Amino acid sequence: MTAAVLAGGKSKRFGSDKLLQPFFGKTVIERVVEALSPFNEVLIITKNPPKLPSTLSKNSKVKLITEIFTEQSPLYGLFTALKHATFDKVLIVPGDAPLFSPLFLYHFARMEAPAFIVENGRKHPLICILKKIHITAVEELIKENMHKVAELHKKINSKEVNFDQFKVFDYRKKSLINVNRKEDFYEALYR
């Protein structure tokens, strides 16, 4: 199975490249990739590959893929991931969640696609499972100038999967922490 990390954001709210921030001896992006070690293939979808740590390019399972789109949209990342995935089923995760539980990701990825995570009514549309066939729906939304991942999930009838069933692997729900701002980063460090 393929796992794809969406790492093409600008980090505007953070103020600097959040994926390269040191986090317990590694960068944020290295932590995310480390959590994906059970997967056969890991794609890092980015707009700036030279900025990523060189350790990631030395891993034979990791492939750096540069988006062809110049504008910002998570759908561009999804399109790129689905186009380049070797395997039919693709786990999608954001690149700014350094506390992913590998067991949570592994067990979630074994579920039927399409699906995404929900926790206490809050949707996490970028933690999802898609199949390569969904690239058609992504293309249609891009052509319609719709760039919300929630619209994609609606269009393809993705199943909402409650995170509570994975609490045994991540009781404190650390996997759902994104570091969009400096405050989020410090919360993740001290949680």
C-alpha positions as CSV (number, residue, x, y, z in Angstrom):
1,M,0.0,0.0,0.0
2,T,1.1,3.6,-0.7
3,A,1.2,6.3,2.0
4,A,1.3,9.9,0.8
5,V,2.4,12.9,2.9
6,L,1.0,16.2,1.8
7,A,3.9,18.6,2.4
8,G,3.2,21.4,-0.1
9,G,1.9,24.2,2.2
10,K,3.4,27.6,2.7
11,S,3.5,27.6,6.5
12,K,2.1,31.1,6.6
13,R,0.6,30.9,10.1
14,F,3.7,29.2,11.5
15,G,6.0,31.9,10.2
16,S,8.7,29.5,8.8
17,D,8.9,26.1,7.2
18,K,7.2,24.0,10.0
19,L,8.1,20.7,8.4
20,L,11.8,21.4,9.0
21,Q,11.4,22.4,12.7
22,P,13.4,20.2,15.0
23,F,11.1,17.9,17.0
24,F,12.7,15.5,19.5
25,G,15.9,15.0,17.5
26,K,14.4,14.9,14.0
27,T,12.4,17.3,11.8
28,V,8.5,17.3,11.8
29,I,8.5,15.7,8.3
30,E,11.0,13.0,9.4
31,R,8.7,12.1,12.3
32,V,5.7,11.8,10.0
33,V,7.6,9.6,7.5
34,E,8.9,7.5,10.4
35,A,5.3,6.8,11.5
36,L,4.7,5.4,8.0
37,S,7.5,2.8,8.1
38,P,5.1,-0.1,7.8
39,F,4.0,1.0,4.3
40,N,5.6,-0.3,1.1
41,E,5.8,3.1,-0.5
42,V,5.9,6.6,1.0
43,L,5.4,9.6,-1.3
44,I,6.2,13.0,-0.1
45,I,4.1,15.5,-2.2
46,T,5.8,18.9,-2.1
47,K,6.4,22.1,-3.9
48,N,9.9,22.5,-2.6
49,P,11.8,19.2,-2.7
50,P,15.3,20.6,-2.2
51,K,14.3,22.0,1.2
52,L,13.5,18.6,2.6
53,P,16.0,16.8,4.8
54,S,18.5,14.6,2.8
55,T,17.8,11.7,5.2
56,L,14.4,11.3,3.5
57,S,16.0,10.8,0.0
58,K,18.2,8.1,1.3
59,N,15.3,5.9,2.3
60,S,14.5,3.5,-0.6
61,K,10.7,3.4,0.2
62,V,10.4,7.2,0.2
63,K,9.9,9.1,-3.1
64,L,9.9,12.9,-3.3
65,I,7.3,14.1,-5.8
66,T,7.0,17.7,-6.9
67,E,3.5,19.0,-7.6
68,I,3.1,20.4,-11.1
69,F,0.6,23.0,-9.9
70,T,1.9,26.5,-8.9
71,E,-1.2,27.5,-6.9
72,Q,-2.0,26.2,-3.4
73,S,-4.7,23.5,-2.9
74,P,-4.8,20.3,-1.0
75,L,-6.6,18.8,-4.0
76,Y,-3.4,19.4,-6.1
77,G,-1.6,17.3,-3.5
78,L,-4.2,14.5,-3.7
79,F,-4.1,14.5,-7.5
80,T,-0.3,14.2,-7.5
81,A,-0.4,11.4,-4.8
82,L,-3.0,9.4,-6.7
83,K,-1.2,9.9,-10.0
84,H,2.2,8.7,-8.7
85,A,1.1,5.9,-6.3
86,T,2.3,2.5,-7.2
87,F,-0.5,0.7,-5.3
88,D,-4.2,1.1,-5.8
89,K,-5.0,2.1,-2.2
90,V,-3.4,5.2,-0.8
91,L,-3.3,6.5,2.8
92,I,-3.2,10.3,2.8
93,V,-1.8,12.2,5.8
94,P,-0.8,15.8,6.4
95,G,2.9,16.5,6.8
96,D,2.5,18.7,9.9
97,A,1.4,16.0,12.3
98,P,4.6,14.8,14.0
99,L,2.9,12.6,16.7
100,F,1.1,10.1,14.5
101,S,0.9,6.7,16.0
102,P,2.2,4.1,13.5
103,L,-0.3,1.6,14.8
104,F,-3.2,4.0,14.3
105,L,-2.1,4.7,10.7
106,Y,-1.6,1.0,10.0
107,H,-5.0,-0.1,11.3
108,F,-6.9,2.8,9.7
109,A,-5.3,2.1,6.4
110,R,-6.6,-1.5,6.4
111,M,-10.2,-0.1,6.3
112,E,-12.3,0.1,3.2
113,A,-11.6,3.2,1.0
114,P,-12.8,5.9,0.7
115,A,-12.8,6.9,4.3
116,F,-11.6,9.8,6.6
117,I,-11.2,10.3,10.3
118,V,-13.7,12.1,12.5
119,E,-13.2,12.8,16.2
120,N,-15.9,14.3,18.5
121,G,-17.8,15.7,15.5
122,R,-14.6,17.3,14.1
123,K,-13.7,16.1,10.6
124,H,-10.0,15.4,9.7
125,P,-10.4,15.2,5.9
126,L,-6.7,15.0,5.2
127,I,-6.3,11.8,7.2
128,C,-8.0,9.6,4.6
129,I,-7.8,6.5,2.5
130,L,-8.4,6.8,-1.3
131,K,-8.1,4.6,-4.3
132,K,-6.4,5.6,-7.6
133,I,-9.8,5.6,-9.3
134,H,-10.7,8.7,-7.2
135,I,-8.3,10.8,-9.2
136,T,-11.2,11.3,-11.6
137,A,-13.3,13.0,-8.9
138,V,-10.4,15.1,-7.8
139,E,-9.9,16.3,-11.4
140,E,-13.6,17.1,-11.7
141,L,-13.4,19.3,-8.6
142,I,-10.3,21.0,-9.7
143,K,-11.9,21.8,-13.1
144,E,-15.0,23.2,-11.2
145,N,-12.5,25.4,-9.1
146,M,-13.6,23.6,-5.9
147,H,-10.7,23.0,-3.6
148,K,-12.1,21.7,-0.4
149,V,-11.2,18.1,0.5
150,A,-14.6,17.9,2.3
151,E,-16.2,18.3,-1.1
152,L,-14.2,15.4,-2.5
153,H,-15.3,13.2,0.4
154,K,-18.9,14.2,-0.2
155,K,-18.6,13.5,-3.9
156,I,-17.2,10.0,-3.5
157,N,-19.3,9.1,-0.5
158,S,-16.3,8.6,1.9
159,K,-17.1,6.8,5.1
160,E,-16.6,8.8,8.3
161,V,-14.5,6.7,10.6
162,N,-14.6,7.6,14.3
163,F,-11.1,7.9,15.8
164,D,-12.3,6.4,19.1
165,Q,-12.0,2.9,17.6
166,F,-8.2,3.5,17.5
167,K,-7.8,4.9,21.0
168,V,-6.0,1.7,22.1
169,F,-3.2,2.9,19.8
170,D,-3.3,6.6,20.8
171,Y,-5.3,7.2,23.9
172,R,-4.4,10.9,24.1
173,K,-5.2,11.5,20.5
174,K,-1.8,12.9,19.7
175,S,-2.1,11.7,16.1
176,L,-4.6,14.4,15.5
177,I,-2.4,17.3,16.4
178,N,-1.4,19.5,13.5
179,V,1.3,22.2,13.9
180,N,-0.2,25.1,12.0
181,R,1.0,27.8,14.4
182,K,3.9,28.1,16.9
183,E,1.4,27.5,19.7
184,D,0.4,24.2,18.1
185,F,4.0,23.2,17.9
186,Y,4.7,23.9,21.6
187,E,1.5,22.0,22.5
188,A,2.7,19.0,20.5
189,L,6.2,19.2,22.2
190,Y,4.8,19.2,25.7
191,R,1.8,16.9,25.3
